[in-house]
Amino acid sequence: MTIRTHGTAADRPQIAAILNRSGFFNEEEVALGVSLLDEYLEKGVASEYYFLFAEEGQEIIGYSCYGPIPGTLFSWDLYWIAVDPDHQRQGCGQLILKKTEELVAGFGGRRIYVETSSRPLYEPTRRFYERAGYREEARLAQYYAPDDDKVLYVKWWD
């Protein structure tokens, strides 16, 4: 597995395929995920979106999208992290998360925030973050829909 941090237009269909195949995201969410790459490709670092891609050969097997939170000194958002279902439960997601954290720290970041859903479908996602040292910071009741809270996790270091 190799890691790269520069996105290209050729990554668009692979990102969409990973998000679609995951079974977690609807059509609108997949389009949003791809649109962040489009903004990065159009504006570069001015977009304040950064990417990390895990690849095997020419195939993207997982990726993250992250960026600084405007108006903060050292807080960052993890907007997306996704691994192709054929490569899940092999440590790829944890590697992507660890490498993303290292890159954020290299930019001077000290906190990473991530949001997810409270629906039962997302139970493995919440456990994934908790195993990686994230803790639940806040919960916004019925944020996404009835009985679907927004769960905000954070990890910080000095």
N, C-alpha and C positions, 0 to 999 in steps of 0.2 A: 504494500500500500504506500502510495506517495501522497504528499500534501502540497497544495499550492494555494496561493492567496490572491491571485488575479483572475477575475472573471472575464469571460469572452461571450460573444453572441451565440457561439456554438453550445454554451452551457444551458441556454434557455429550455430546449426540449427535454434535456436530462433532468433539470430541476422540476419541471412540470410533471415528468413521469414519476419521479420519486414521490412527490407530494400526492399525486393521484393514486399511486399504488399503495401508499401508506394506509389508506382507509380512514384517515383522520380528518381530511380536509374536503370541504365542498368546492364547487367550481369557482365561486367568488374568492375563496381563500387561496386556491391554487393560482388564480390570476394575480392576486395581490403579491404572493411570494415571488412570482416571475417579474412583476413590475418593479420590485426593489432592485433586481439585477439590471433591468432596463435603465432605471435612474442612475445606478452606479456607472453603467456603460456610457450614459450621456454626460454625466457631470464629474465622474471620477471621484476623488476624495472629497470634493465639495458636497457630494451627496450625503456624506457622513454614514454611508453604508459600507461595511467591510465584509468580505467573504473568505471562507476557508473551504476548500474542496478536498475530500479524500477520494483518491482514484486508484483503480486497478487497471493498468494499461490506459486506454482512452476512455474508460467508463467511470463516471462519477458514481460512487457508491454511497456517498453521504456528504452533507455540507452544513455550514452554519452561516448565518447572516447576523451581524451585530453592529453596534455603533454607539458613539457617545450620546448621553442624554443632554440635550441643550439646556444651558443654564445651570449645570452642575460642574463641580470641580473634577470629580473622578468617578462618576457613576456612568455605567454603560448598560444598554439593553441588549439582551440576546433575543433577536426578533424571530429567528427560525433556526431549528436544528432538526435535521431529518436524515434518516438512513434508509436506503432501499431495503424493502422487506427481506430480500434474499441474503442480505448481509447483516441483519439484526441479530442480537444475542451472541455477537462474536467480539465485542469490545470496541467496535468501530465508533459507536456513539460516544462512549466515554473518552476515547482518544480525541475525537473532534472537539468535545467539550473542554478537555484539558488543554489542547493546543490553542483553542479560542481564548481560554483564560490567560494563557501565557502571552498571547498577542496583546490582549487588553492590558495586562500588567506592563508590557513593553511600551505601551502608549501612555503609561502613567495612571491607568485605571486602577481603582481599588475595590470597586463593587460591580457586581453584575446582577441585573434584575431580569427575571423571566416570568412570563405569565402563561397560565394554562387554564384549562377548564376543570370544573369539579365533577363532570359527568363520569360515570363508571368506566367508560371507554378510556379515559385518561388516567386511570389508576396506575398503570405501569409507567406512564410519563412522570407522574408525581413521585413515584418511588425512585425512578432514575435520577431525578434531581436531588432527592434526599440522600441517596447513596453517594452522590458526588459532593456532599457537604452543603447543599443549599437548604435553607430553612424557610418555612412559610412565614411571610412578613405581613400579609394582609389577605383578606377575602372580601370581595364585593358581591353581596348577595344578588342572585338573579341577574347578573350583569349581561350575560349573553342571551339568556332566555329563562323562562320559568324553570326553576330547579337546575340551573346551570350557572354557578358562581364563577367569577374570575378569581383565580388563586395566584397570588403574587409571591414568588420565591426570590431570595437574595442570597448571595455569597459574597463575603468581603474578606479582605486581607490588608495588612499594613505594610 
